[in-house]
Amino acid sequence: MAGAGALCVGFTSHYAGPTIAEPYGERDFVACDLWLVPLVDVLCHSPDNPFAEEIAVYDRALNDAGLPPVPVFAYMPGLNGDVAPVAGFDYDALHFLRRAYLLQLSGLAVTPVEGLGGDYEQLLEMFEQTAQQSHLVWHYDHAGAYVPVDFPHPLSNDALLEGGGPLGSAHGLLRELEYVAPAIGIDPANPPAAPQPPPGPTALEEPATPVPYDDSPFARERHVWLGLHAAATRSLAQGSMIIFS
């Protein structure tokens, strides 16, 4: 039977304390990793579980919202998977996708963009309440998690904000990805294959590895969409939480 250490081989968290709460920042092509953490008994019930403190905070937030705790499943070799990277992209591209979602949700034209600027910050200010209700948008881009529990809006409290930021739902993330997909040229019922995940963790502030984008004007948004979609679908299929690192 696998132990907590065996499941977590290779994982390194970048999070080292409270940082900015804004869902945007001045970052140029810095790598962002998404990892899947199987919510299995041999990990979650182990005294060596490196995610124990975070899961306890998530459980309290879920309980306060009248929701069930983070689920724990029986370990099934070959089915649950290990703690492993599922997607990688750069921070700016993540914000490009968030921008597209806000434009689509607000009934505005979704147009390509070459760089983050005042229009994105203006969108966040104009539609702040809308942004705060979005699992895709209202989430730290350097830390935090999505759990396989269905709830309508991200959860936020002091303990979450002092740690990895608002807690998202993998179900909610998947719904929002499916909503924005047509605006960036993706059929959510038949999306392209997801890009290969990074081979291992990246260092804090490490530049993102160049990737071969397609020829779409929304190539960077599509690359992030495919990575997030792979993470969300596998989270729900395998019983894993998604963590940003």
C-alpha positions, -999 to 999 in steps of 0.1 A, spaced: 0 0 0 13 34 -9 21 58 19 18 96 20 55 100 11 52 78 -20 21 96 -32 38 130 -28 72 123 -45 83 154 -64 59 179 -50 73 212 -38 50 240 -27 60 276 -37 37 291 -11 57 307 18 31 330 35 5 356 28 10 375 -5 -12 398 -26 -49 392 -26 -55 407 -60 -64 382 -88 -39 399 -111 -4 412 -110 26 423 -130 42 391 -141 58 383 -174 57 347 -185 64 333 -151 56 296 -148 24 284 -130 20 248 -121 -13 229 -114 -10 197 -94 -35 170 -87 -36 157 -51 -55 124 -47 -79 127 -17 -73 91 -6 -73 76 29 -36 66 29 -27 103 23 -54 122 41 -53 100 73 -16 98 74 3 118 102 28 127 74 2 143 52 18 175 39 -16 189 31 -32 183 65 -33 219 76 -47 232 43 -74 205 42 -84 214 78 -88 251 68 -109 240 38 -131 217 59 -138 246 83 -147 269 54 -170 243 38 -187 236 72 -193 273 78 -210 274 44 -232 244 52 -213 221 28 -198 186 33 -161 184 41 -133 176 16 -141 140 5 -117 112 13 -118 81 -9 -104 46 -5 -70 42 -22 -72 22 -53 -38 15 -70 -37 26 -106 -70 46 -104 -64 75 -79 -31 85 -93 -3 102 -73 4 138 -64 16 150 -98 16 180 -122 -14 181 -145 -9 214 -164 15 243 -167 13 278 -183 23 313 -176 5 337 -153 -2 363 -180 -19 337 -201 -41 327 -171 -52 363 -168 -59 364 -205 -84 336 -200 -99 353 -170 -103 385 -190 -121 365 -218 -145 350 -192 -153 384 -177 -160 399 -211 -182 370 -221 -201 370 -188 -206 408 -190 -220 407 -226 -190 424 -241 -171 414 -272 -143 389 -265 -113 402 -283 -77 390 -285 -51 408 -264 -13 409 -266 -6 420 -230 -22 428 -197 -31 465 -193 -56 489 -179 -86 473 -196 -82 442 -175 -79 461 -143 -108 482 -153 -129 451 -160 -121 438 -125 -131 471 -110 -163 475 -130 -174 439 -124 -158 432 -91 -189 415 -76 -192 393 -107 -155 385 -105 -158 375 -68 -185 350 -78 -163 333 -103 -142 302 -95 -120 309 -125 -114 345 -118 -115 349 -80 -85 327 -72 -49 333 -64 -27 325 -94 3 313 -73 -14 293 -46 -48 279 -35 -70 249 -44 -101 236 -60 -118 207 -43 -143 182 -58 -172 196 -39 -200 214 -58 -208 249 -45 -219 280 -65 -193 306 -56 -157 306 -42 -154 305 -5 -134 331 13 -126 338 50 -97 352 70 -80 318 73 -83 311 36 -69 346 27 -40 342 51 -32 309 33 -38 300 -3 -66 324 -10 -103 317 -19 -113 281 -22 -128 270 -55 -150 242 -66 -138 219 -94 -174 215 -105 -178 253 -107 -145 257 -125 -156 232 -151 -189 249 -157 -172 283 -162 -146 268 -186 -174 253 -206 -192 286 -207 -162 306 -220 -150 279 -244 -170 289 -276 -157 325 -272 -121 314 -277 -129 288 -304 -132 256 -284 -161 232 -286 -165 222 -249 -181 189 -259 -151 180 -281 -121 199 -270 -86 194 -284 -62 172 -266 -47 187 -235 -10 198 -236 15 177 -218 20 186 -181 54 199 -170 78 171 -160 81 184 -125 78 214 -102 91 248 -113 110 271 -90 93 303 -77 95 330 -104 109 305 -129 101 315 -165 75 294 -181 87 269 -206 79 280 -242 51 260 -257 40 256 -294 8 275 -295 -18 270 -323 -25 297 -348 -56 310 -331 -57 347 -320 -67 332 -286 -38 307 -286 -26 315 -251 -61 315 -236 -68 281 -253 -36 266 -239 -46 276 -204 -82 265 -209 -70 230 -220 -48 227 -189 -75 238 -165 -101 216 -182 -78 186 -179 -73 194 -142 -110 199 -135 -122 167 -153 -95 146 -137 -102 161 -103 -139 150 -106 -131 116 -121 -103 106 -97 -114 124 -66 -85 148 -64 -80 184 -54 -63 208 -77 -36 230 -62 -18 260 -78 19 261 -72 
